[in-house]
Amino acid sequence: MNLPHIPPYKTKVVEPVYFRTKAERAAKIKEVNYNLFNLHSDWVIVDLMTDSGTGAMSEQQWAEIMLGDESYAGSESYFKLKRSVKDIMDFEYLAPTHQGRAAENILFSAVVKDGDVVPGNAHFDTTKGHIEFRKAEAIDCTIDAAFDTGTYHPFKGNINLDKLESVILKYGKDRIPFINITVTCNTVGGQPVSLANIKSTCQLAQKYGIPVYMDIARYAENAYFIKIREAAYKDWTIAEIVKEMFKEVAVVWMSSKKDGLVNIGGFIALNDAELYEKLGQFTIIYEGFLTYGGMSGRAMGALAVGLREGIEFDYLNDRVKQVQYLAEKLKTYNIPIQEPVGGHAIYIDAKKMLPHIPQTEYPAQLLGVEMYIEGGVRGVEIGTLLADRDPLTGKDRLPEMELLRLAIPRRVYSRNHMDYIAATLANVAARSKDIKAGFTIKKQAAILRHFTVELEKI
C-alpha cells in the first residue's frame, strides 16, 4: 500500500475560531456595507482573503524573532537577510521595506514619470495603482489564453511577445522605464510564467535597450511550476531555477509576506550601484535607514530564514498539493474555476457561476458575500471592483474575467478545512438562481477603491 501524502510539518500552536449563525453573518455583512475587508477577523471562520502575511512561521523563524538585532544602523539581522538574498537570488544590493507596495513606492518614485507606459503581464492592483498615481499607464501584454478559465495552458502568466513588441514600437523606449514580469501572475489566477518566456522577454527587452523588472512575491511557487511543467528543467533544483529566472533581470521587488513566509516585510534587490544609491534617498524619506528600511531586526531575521525555507521542494510540493486538492473537490461540485490551478489560490469564475448577474452589479463581490453568509468563508473579489475606473472617463473598467479568489495561507489549514470550503461553495451554487441582483456603490475612494468601498444591495 502506498502511504498517503502528509504535510512536512506538525502543529505546535493553535488559534481559536469563533462560530456565528448564518443569520448573524447576513446581518453583519450588511452592517459593514457588503465590504469583506470591513469584517473583524473573529467574524470569519476560514479566512481566504489573502495568503499575504497570513501564514504560520517555523520554529527556526521564531528563534530569529528572539535573536533580532534592533540597531538603527548596521543591524546584524539586515546582513543575515542580505546574505540570504545574495545566496538565493544573486543580487548584491538590498533595500528592505515594510511590504511590497512600499517597495513599489520607492522604486517607482525613482524610475516612473508622467507620461510613461509600463508593459507587462497583468499588473497587480497596487502595481497598477502606483503607476497610475504617477500619471503613467500600465499596459497588459498577457497571452490571450489567460483570460479563458476553461482553456488549459501550463503557463497562463506568460507575456505575449508580439503584444509587447507592438507596445515598444508604438511608444518608443524612452517612454518605457521598464518591462514588468509578475511571478506568479496573481491577477489572472496565480498563473506561472515559463522560464522560456522570461528569457524571451529579456532578450526582446535587450534588443530595445529596456530593463526588465520583476515582481517576485510568489517566485518560489513559480519556480516549482517550471520544474513540474517545463520539461527542460525537470531535473533542476528549485534553487537552480530561481537563479536562472533572475539571471537577466535588472531589478526585483518582493512582498515577502508571500513566499518569504513572514507576516510583514518586503525589499528591492538589484546589482546596479547607481540605481541603488538613488533608491536609498527614497528609502530614507519613506521607510527608514538603509539597513532596516521599514522592517524591525526581528522581522528581517525571520525573513532571512523564511526565504531559505520557501525554496524547499517538499514544502512547495505540499503547498501546491493542498491547493490542487481543493480544486479537485470544487470540480466534483461543478464549480467553475480558473485552470490549471496556480500555487496559492483558487479563482472562481463568477460570470459562469452567476451568469444572470451583469458585471455592472459586481458578481464576483456578490459571490464572495454569499459565500461568507453561507459558511463564514472570506475570499476577495478580483473583478470589476478591483479593476476600478478608467482614469480618463471615470467609468468602470469591465475586465475579461470576473473572479472570486480564495487564497490559501501557508502552513495554516488542514484538509478538513478544504472540505468545508468546498461544501460552502456547493451550497451557494445550489441556490445561485435565487440570488437575484448584485450591488450599487454608495461610496468609493479615488484610487484602489475595492479596499474601502461601501455597497448596497439592488
Summary of the structure (lengths in Angstrom):
residues: 458
radius of gyration: 21.4
end to end distance: 55.5
largest distance: 63.6
contacts: 1605
relative contact order: 0.16
helix: 46%
strand: 14%
